[in-house]
Amino acid sequence: MATNPLFGPAAQTREQRARVLQQMQTTFPKLKTKATTYASQLYDRYIAGELSWLQVRQALDATAG
């Protein structure tokens, strides 16, 4: 399987990205408890491999401002 440069070595598959997101939400609980519907949709797109985490953060930062 070829690696996708948008994702780190521990986030190449859907399952791995779900685990990475879960770990981030455990470390930073507000990622889950304060997540808007829009943020949840972005998280789903990250897990699906449609967006990198950087793209998720950029989209969230653009709406925060």
BELZIRA-V388066 format. One record per pair of residues at least 24 apart in sequence whose C-alpha atoms are under 10 Angstrom apart, sorted by sequence separation. I is the first residue (numbers start at 0). J is the second residue. D is the distance in Angstrom with one decimal. If there is no record, write none. Layout:
I,J,D
I,J,D
This chain:
35,59,9.9
17,42,8.8
20,45,8.7
37,62,9.7
16,42,9.6
17,43,8.7
20,46,7.9
16,43,9.8
19,46,9.1
17,45,8.4
18,46,9.1
16,45,7.3
17,46,5.5
13,43,9.9
16,46,5.2
17,47,8.8
15,46,8.3
16,47,8.2
13,45,8.6
14,46,7.6
16,48,8.1
20,52,9.2
13,46,5.3
14,47,9.2
19,52,10.0
12,46,8.2
13,47,5.8
10,45,9.9
11,46,9.7
12,47,8.5
13,48,6.8
16,51,9.7
10,46,8.9
12,48,7.9
16,52,9.4
11,48,8.4
10,48,9.3
6,45,9.6
10,51,9.7
6,48,8.5
5,48,8.8
5,49,9.7
6,50,9.2
7,51,9.4
3,48,9.4
5,50,8.1
6,51,6.3
7,52,9.7
5,51,5.6
6,52,7.8
4,51,9.4
5,52,8.4
6,53,9.4
5,53,8.7
5,54,9.5
